[in-house]
Amino acid sequence: MRGERLLSGLTFDSIATRRTANEIESYLAGLSSDLDIDGDGRALASTDGLIYQRYTKDRAGVALTAGARNASARNDAGVKAYLD
């Protein structure tokens, strides 16, 4: 999602430092290497986001990464170490 659709339904409180779509997109682009949880060189909701969601539910090992990473990505222990 990009542009004004990124802001759809959002409200900002007085401490928000990024309020425009461009400011938010630029900030997220700068985080892309940090968001690449599986280490495959891409930050994707379908893999990295899924792994992070599982991590927040205390899953580990194969349950953390099953079906959510490719062969060139970090192994299960590597993903867990990155997130810890």
Secondary structure as a PSIPRED ss2 file (coil, helix, strand):
# PSIPRED VFORMAT (PSIPRED V4.0)

   1 M C   1.000  0.000  0.000
   2 R C   1.000  0.000  0.000
   3 G H   0.000  1.000  0.000
   4 E H   0.000  1.000  0.000
   5 R H   0.000  1.000  0.000
   6 L H   0.000  1.000  0.000
   7 L H   0.000  1.000  0.000
   8 S C   1.000  0.000  0.000
   9 G C   1.000  0.000  0.000
  10 L C   1.000  0.000  0.000
  11 T C   1.000  0.000  0.000
  12 F C   1.000  0.000  0.000
  13 D C   1.000  0.000  0.000
  14 S C   1.000  0.000  0.000
  15 I C   1.000  0.000  0.000
  16 A C   1.000  0.000  0.000
  17 T C   1.000  0.000  0.000
  18 R C   1.000  0.000  0.000
  19 R C   1.000  0.000  0.000
  20 T C   1.000  0.000  0.000
  21 A H   0.000  1.000  0.000
  22 N H   0.000  1.000  0.000
  23 E H   0.000  1.000  0.000
  24 I H   0.000  1.000  0.000
  25 E H   0.000  1.000  0.000
  26 S H   0.000  1.000  0.000
  27 Y H   0.000  1.000  0.000
  28 L H   0.000  1.000  0.000
  29 A H   0.000  1.000  0.000
  30 G H   0.000  1.000  0.000
  31 L C   1.000  0.000  0.000
  32 S H   0.000  1.000  0.000
  33 S H   0.000  1.000  0.000
  34 D H   0.000  1.000  0.000
  35 L H   0.000  1.000  0.000
  36 D C   1.000  0.000  0.000
  37 I C   1.000  0.000  0.000
  38 D C   1.000  0.000  0.000
  39 G C   1.000  0.000  0.000
  40 D C   1.000  0.000  0.000
  41 G C   1.000  0.000  0.000
  42 R C   1.000  0.000  0.000
  43 A C   1.000  0.000  0.000
  44 L C   1.000  0.000  0.000
  45 A H   0.000  1.000  0.000
  46 S H   0.000  1.000  0.000
  47 T H   0.000  1.000  0.000
  48 D H   0.000  1.000  0.000
  49 G H   0.000  1.000  0.000
  50 L H   0.000  1.000  0.000
  51 I H   0.000  1.000  0.000
  52 Y H   0.000  1.000  0.000
  53 Q H   0.000  1.000  0.000
  54 R H   0.000  1.000  0.000
  55 Y H   0.000  1.000  0.000
  56 T H   0.000  1.000  0.000
  57 K C   1.000  0.000  0.000
  58 D C   1.000  0.000  0.000
  59 R C   1.000  0.000  0.000
  60 A C   1.000  0.000  0.000
  61 G C   1.000  0.000  0.000
  62 V H   0.000  1.000  0.000
  63 A H   0.000  1.000  0.000
  64 L H   0.000  1.000  0.000
  65 T H   0.000  1.000  0.000
  66 A C   1.000  0.000  0.000
  67 G C   1.000  0.000  0.000
  68 A C   1.000  0.000  0.000
  69 R C   1.000  0.000  0.000
  70 N C   1.000  0.000  0.000
  71 A C   1.000  0.000  0.000
  72 S C   1.000  0.000  0.000
  73 A C   1.000  0.000  0.000
  74 R C   1.000  0.000  0.000
  75 N C   1.000  0.000  0.000
  76 D H   0.000  1.000  0.000
  77 A H   0.000  1.000  0.000
  78 G H   0.000  1.000  0.000
  79 V H   0.000  1.000  0.000
  80 K H   0.000  1.000  0.000
  81 A H   0.000  1.000  0.000
  82 Y H   0.000  1.000  0.000
  83 L H   0.000  1.000  0.000
  84 D C   1.000  0.000  0.000
